[in-house]
C-alpha cells in the first residue's frame, strides 16, 4: 500500500532498498528478517509496528520533534525529489540560513 501510494512497484522498491527480486512478495508466506523490515520502515518513515499492523499511526513520531531525527527524515525524503526540486529546496535553505551558507 505504501509503495503504491508513492507510485512505486514492489520490484522498484526492492531495487531501491537493495533487496533481491521478489523479497517483499515472499513476506506473505514467510516472515521478513528484522533488518529488511527496518529498512522498509525507515524508507517510508513509519514504524515497524505500523508495517506489522500493530499500530494504526502511519507517521513515525519523533521524540519532542528531535531536530536530528527530523533532519534525517528531511534528508532521506529529499533524495526522492527530482534534481530540480532538490535545487529548489537547497535554494530555500540558502535564503533562510544565509549566514551559515557563506562558507
N, CA, C and O of each residue as an XYZ file, in Angstrom:
412
protein
N       0.826     -1.178      0.000
C       0.000      0.000      0.000
C       0.881      1.257      0.000
O       0.623      2.186     -0.765
N       1.919      1.297      0.850
C       2.785      2.471      0.919
C       3.530      2.695     -0.389
O       3.648      3.827     -0.859
N       4.029      1.620     -0.970
C       4.729      1.733     -2.254
C       3.769      2.234     -3.328
O       4.116      3.112     -4.118
N       2.592      1.686     -3.353
C       1.590      2.079     -4.340
C       1.238      3.556     -4.209
O       1.124      4.255     -5.216
N       1.064      4.041     -2.978
C       0.736      5.446     -2.739
C       1.822      6.377     -3.276
O       1.549      7.520     -3.642
N       3.044      5.880     -3.317
C       4.171      6.697     -3.777
C       4.556      6.395     -5.229
O       5.588      6.847     -5.726
N       3.696      5.620     -5.889
C       3.923      5.318     -7.293
C       5.078      4.365     -7.541
O       5.692      4.391     -8.607
N       5.377      3.523     -6.559
C       6.472      2.557     -6.695
C       5.915      1.149     -6.827
O       5.000      0.765     -6.100
N       6.457      0.400     -7.737
C       6.121     -1.020     -7.817
C       6.974     -1.736     -6.762
O       7.972     -1.185     -6.296
N       6.593     -2.933     -6.393
C       7.401     -3.688     -5.427
C       8.793     -3.995     -5.982
O       9.769     -3.884     -5.240
N       8.925     -4.378     -7.263
C      10.280     -4.577     -7.781
C      11.135     -3.301     -7.722
O      12.334     -3.369     -7.450
N      10.518     -2.143     -7.975
C      11.269     -0.881     -7.899
C      11.685     -0.596     -6.460
O      12.807     -0.156     -6.210
N      10.780     -0.847     -5.516
C      11.102     -0.652     -4.101
C      12.229     -1.589     -3.674
O      13.160     -1.173     -2.985
N      12.143     -2.840     -4.081
C      13.195     -3.807     -3.752
C      14.545     -3.356     -4.309
O      15.572     -3.481     -3.642
N      14.535     -2.840     -5.514
C      15.786     -2.366     -6.122
C      16.345     -1.179     -5.345
O      17.548     -1.117     -5.091
N      15.476     -0.229     -4.963
C      15.918      0.941     -4.202
C      16.534      0.544     -2.870
O      17.480      1.179     -2.406
N      15.998     -0.504     -2.256
C      16.464     -0.927     -0.937
C      17.586     -1.966     -1.015
O      18.134     -2.370      0.011
N      17.922     -2.391     -2.218
C      18.986     -3.381     -2.383
C      18.557     -4.798     -2.037
O      19.391     -5.629     -1.677
N      17.270     -5.079     -2.142
C      16.739     -6.409     -1.871
C      16.754     -7.231     -3.160
O      16.780     -6.684     -4.263
N      16.739     -8.539     -2.999
C      16.606     -9.423     -4.144
C      15.208     -9.337     -4.725
O      14.264     -8.926     -4.050
N      15.086     -9.730     -5.985
C      13.809     -9.706     -6.676
C      12.808    -10.637     -5.992
O      13.119    -11.803     -5.748
N      11.617    -10.137     -5.682
C      10.569    -10.948     -5.067
C      10.660    -11.050     -3.560
O       9.867    -11.763     -2.946
N      11.608    -10.355     -2.945
C      11.793    -10.448     -1.493
C      10.531    -10.060     -0.730
O      10.084    -10.790      0.154
N       9.961     -8.910     -1.073
C       8.808     -8.405     -0.311
C       7.566     -9.268     -0.558
O       6.798     -9.522      0.370
N       7.366     -9.709     -1.778
C       6.209    -10.555     -2.091
C       6.233    -11.835     -1.258
O       5.185    -12.328     -0.843
N       7.412    -12.364     -1.019
C       7.547    -13.599     -0.238
C       7.121    -13.426      1.215
O       6.888    -14.413      1.913
N       7.017    -12.174      1.680
C       6.640    -11.938      3.071
C       5.208    -12.356      3.367
O       4.822    -12.468      4.530
N       4.417    -12.589      2.324
C       3.062    -13.104      2.545
C       3.102    -14.522      3.112
O       2.194    -14.938      3.832
N       4.168    -15.263      2.778
C       4.262    -16.660      3.193
C       5.340    -16.917      4.238
O       5.291    -17.919      4.951
N       6.313    -16.015      4.330
C       7.414    -16.188      5.287
C       7.713    -14.852      5.947
O       7.623    -13.801      5.311
N       8.063    -14.895      7.202
C       8.349    -13.665      7.942
C       9.637    -13.007      7.446
O      10.637    -13.683      7.206
N       9.602    -11.683      7.295
C      10.818    -10.971      6.877
C      11.814    -10.917      8.026
O      11.440    -11.015      9.195
N      13.103    -10.759      7.674
C      14.061    -10.585      8.756
C      13.979     -9.138      9.247
O      13.492     -8.253      8.544
N      14.455     -8.927     10.438
C      14.347     -7.628     11.098
C      15.046     -6.531     10.317
O      14.517     -5.425     10.211
N      16.214     -6.809      9.771
C      16.963     -5.791      9.035
C      16.182     -5.281      7.829
O      16.127     -4.076      7.586
N      15.587     -6.185      7.086
C      14.840     -5.787      5.886
C      13.568     -5.027      6.261
O      13.210     -4.036      5.625
N      12.907     -5.500      7.286
C      11.689     -4.836      7.744
C      12.006     -3.417      8.220
O      11.247     -2.485      7.952
N      13.105     -3.257      8.911
C      13.525     -1.947      9.392
C      13.866     -1.030      8.230
O      13.540      0.157      8.266
N      14.518     -1.559      7.200
C      14.840     -0.750      6.010
C      13.568     -0.223      5.356
O      13.512      0.940      4.956
N      12.564     -1.058      5.246
C      11.299     -0.639      4.637
C      10.634      0.425      5.512
O      10.145      1.434      5.002
N      10.615      0.203      6.814
C      10.010      1.177      7.736
C      10.724      2.522      7.638
O      10.076      3.567      7.577
N      12.040      2.499      7.623
C      12.801      3.743      7.514
C      12.556      4.437      6.179
O      12.423      5.659      6.125
N      12.499      3.663      5.116
C      12.274      4.234      3.789
C      10.960      5.013      3.748
O      10.896      6.101      3.177
N       9.916      4.452      4.354
C       8.603      5.079      4.327
C       8.335      5.961      5.549
O       7.258      6.543      5.677
N       9.323      6.055      6.444
C       9.180      6.843      7.662
C       7.962      6.396      8.488
O       7.153      7.209      8.935
N       7.869      5.106      8.665
C       6.829      4.524      9.516
C       7.511      3.593     10.511
O       8.679      3.242     10.348
N       6.787      3.208     11.515
C       7.342      2.275     12.486
C       7.221      0.840     11.956
O       6.394      0.550     11.092
N       8.045     -0.026     12.483
C       7.941     -1.450     12.153
C       6.579     -1.957     12.608
O       5.962     -2.770     11.921
N       6.102     -1.483     13.764
C       4.780     -1.885     14.244
C       3.688     -1.516     13.238
O       2.726     -2.266     13.068
N       3.827     -0.381     12.580
C       2.847      0.006     11.563
C       2.852     -1.005     10.420
O       1.796     -1.434      9.955
N       4.058     -1.383      9.968
C       4.150     -2.362      8.877
C       3.547     -3.706      9.277
O       2.982     -4.415      8.444
N       3.669     -4.049     10.550
C       3.143     -5.320     11.036
C       1.651     -5.255     11.369
O       1.049     -6.260     11.748
N       1.058     -4.057     11.224
C      -0.367     -3.900     11.505
C      -0.687     -3.769     12.972
O      -1.844     -3.905     13.369
N       0.323     -3.505     13.787
C       0.105     -3.391     15.231
C      -0.079     -1.958     15.684
O      -0.375     -1.710     16.853
N       0.095     -1.008     14.772
C      -0.031      0.409     15.074
C      -0.769      1.059     13.918
O      -0.433      0.814     12.759
N      -1.760      1.878     14.207
C      -2.535      2.496     13.138
C      -1.982      3.851     12.711
O      -2.421      4.403     11.702
N      -1.030      4.392     13.459
C      -0.447      5.689     13.129
C       0.656      5.493     12.103
O       1.672      4.861     12.392
N       0.459      6.041     10.889
C       1.432      5.820      9.819
C       2.750      6.532     10.082
O       3.810      5.920      9.948
N       2.714      7.808     10.452
C       3.944      8.574     10.640
C       4.666      8.143     11.915
O       4.055      7.977     12.971
N       5.961      7.969     11.791
C       6.791      7.639     12.936
C       6.948      8.910     13.755
O       7.318      9.952     13.215
N       6.674      8.839     15.040
C       6.812     10.015     15.882
C       8.263     10.217     16.267
O       9.010      9.263     16.485
N       8.646     11.487     16.346
C       9.989     11.798     16.809
C       9.885     12.336     18.222
O       8.946     13.063     18.546
N      10.826     11.989     19.050
C      10.816     12.416     20.450
C      10.966     13.927     20.515
O      12.016     14.472     20.174
N       9.906     14.603     20.958
C       9.916     16.066     21.125
C      10.395     16.780     19.868
O      11.066     17.807     19.964
N      10.065     16.258     18.702
C      10.497     16.893     17.469
C      12.008     16.955     17.361
O      12.563     17.967     16.931
N      12.668     15.891     17.745
C      14.131     15.821     17.751
C      14.695     16.355     16.435
O      14.442     15.780     15.377
N      15.466     17.464     16.492
C      15.991     18.061     15.258
C      16.854     17.107     14.437
O      16.785     17.126     13.208
N      17.659     16.277     15.086
C      18.488     15.348     14.333
C      17.643     14.335     13.579
O      17.927     14.023     12.423
N      16.613     13.824     14.226
C      15.725     12.861     13.576
C      14.980     13.529     12.425
O      14.838     12.950     11.348
N      14.505     14.753     12.659
C      13.793     15.472     11.604
C      14.715     15.774     10.425
O      14.282     15.716      9.274
N      15.968     16.091     10.695
C      16.926     16.335      9.623
C      17.157     15.062      8.819
O      17.250     15.102      7.592
N      17.247     13.943      9.510
C      17.423     12.659      8.838
C      16.242     12.372      7.921
O      16.421     11.927      6.788
N      15.049     12.625      8.411
C      13.837     12.400      7.616
C      13.828     13.338      6.406
O      13.512     12.917      5.294
N      14.174     14.601      6.625
C      14.229     15.560      5.526
C      15.247     15.131      4.479
O      14.973     15.170      3.280
N      16.406     14.726      4.936
C      17.466     14.306      4.022
C      17.050     13.078      3.217
O      17.256     13.021      2.004
N      16.467     12.107      3.895
C      16.046     10.880      3.202
C      14.973     11.188      2.160
O      15.002     10.653      1.052
N      14.034     12.046      2.523
C      12.969     12.371      1.586
C      13.456     13.273      0.462
O      12.933     13.206     -0.651
N      14.444     14.114      0.732
C      14.997     14.979     -0.316
C      15.626     14.142     -1.424
O      15.625     14.550     -2.585
N      16.157     12.986     -1.078
C      16.774     12.113     -2.082
C      15.746     11.592     -3.084
O      16.097     11.187     -4.192
N      14.485     11.606     -2.687
C      13.426     11.117     -3.566
C      12.964     12.194     -4.546
O      12.247     11.898     -5.502
N      13.371     13.440     -4.310
C      12.941     14.543     -5.164
C      13.706     14.553     -6.481
O      14.802     14.004     -6.590
N      13.110     15.179     -7.456
C      13.802     15.364     -8.737
C      14.967     16.326     -8.509
O      14.973     17.065     -7.524
N      15.942     16.325     -9.399
C      17.061     17.268     -9.242
C      16.596     18.732     -9.150
O      17.176     19.522     -8.406
N      15.556     19.086     -9.904
C      15.043     20.454     -9.866
C      14.458     20.789     -8.494
O      14.702     21.872     -7.962
N      13.690     19.863     -7.925
C      13.086     20.090     -6.607
C      14.156     20.143     -5.519
O      14.054     20.941     -4.588
N      15.194     19.287     -5.634
C      16.293     19.329     -4.650
C      16.989     20.684     -4.696
O      17.345     21.239     -3.656
N      17.185     21.222     -5.917
C      17.812     22.531     -6.056
C      16.930     23.610     -5.424
O      17.439     24.510     -4.755
N      15.621     23.528     -5.628
C      14.706     24.492     -5.025
C      14.788     24.437     -3.502
O      14.818     25.472     -2.836
N      14.826     23.220     -2.956
C      14.924     23.054     -1.506
C      16.219     23.660     -0.974
O      16.213     24.335      0.055
N      17.320     23.422     -1.669
C      18.598     23.984     -1.265
C      18.577     25.509     -1.374
O      19.102     26.197     -0.499
N      17.979     26.039     -2.433
C      17.882     27.490     -2.593
C      17.085     28.121     -1.449
O      17.451     29.184     -0.948
N      16.015     27.478     -1.045
C      15.208     27.981      0.083
C      16.050     27.977      1.356
O      16.046     28.949      2.111
N      16.771     26.881      1.592
C      17.614     26.792      2.784
C      18.691     27.871      2.765
O      18.990     28.463      3.802
N      19.272     28.129      1.610
C      20.314     29.156      1.500
C      19.768     30.535      1.844
O      20.453     31.325      2.494
N      18.556     30.831      1.420
C      17.944     32.119      1.729
C      17.634     32.205      3.226
O      17.893     33.227      3.862
N      17.080     31.129      3.778
C      16.705     31.136      5.189
C      17.920     31.192      6.118
O      17.854     31.798      7.188
N      19.014     30.573      5.720
C      20.181     30.465      6.580
C      21.401     31.075      5.886
O      22.470     30.472      5.794
N      21.190     32.285      5.410
C      22.184     32.990      4.616
C      23.570     33.011      5.282
O      24.578     32.727      4.635
N      23.609     33.343      6.563
C      24.898     33.434      7.262
C      25.630     32.092      7.304
O      26.844     32.040      7.101
N      24.908     31.027      7.560
C      25.512     29.706      7.667
C      26.034     29.195      6.332
O      26.940     28.362      6.304
N      25.472     29.684      5.218
C      25.866     29.211      3.895
C      26.962     30.068      3.258
O      27.310     29.854      2.097
N      27.502     31.018      3.988
C      28.525     31.907      3.420
C      29.835     31.188      3.158
O      30.600     31.624      2.297
N      30.123     30.113      3.858
C      31.419     29.418      3.710
C      31.577     28.749      2.401
O      32.611     28.132      2.144
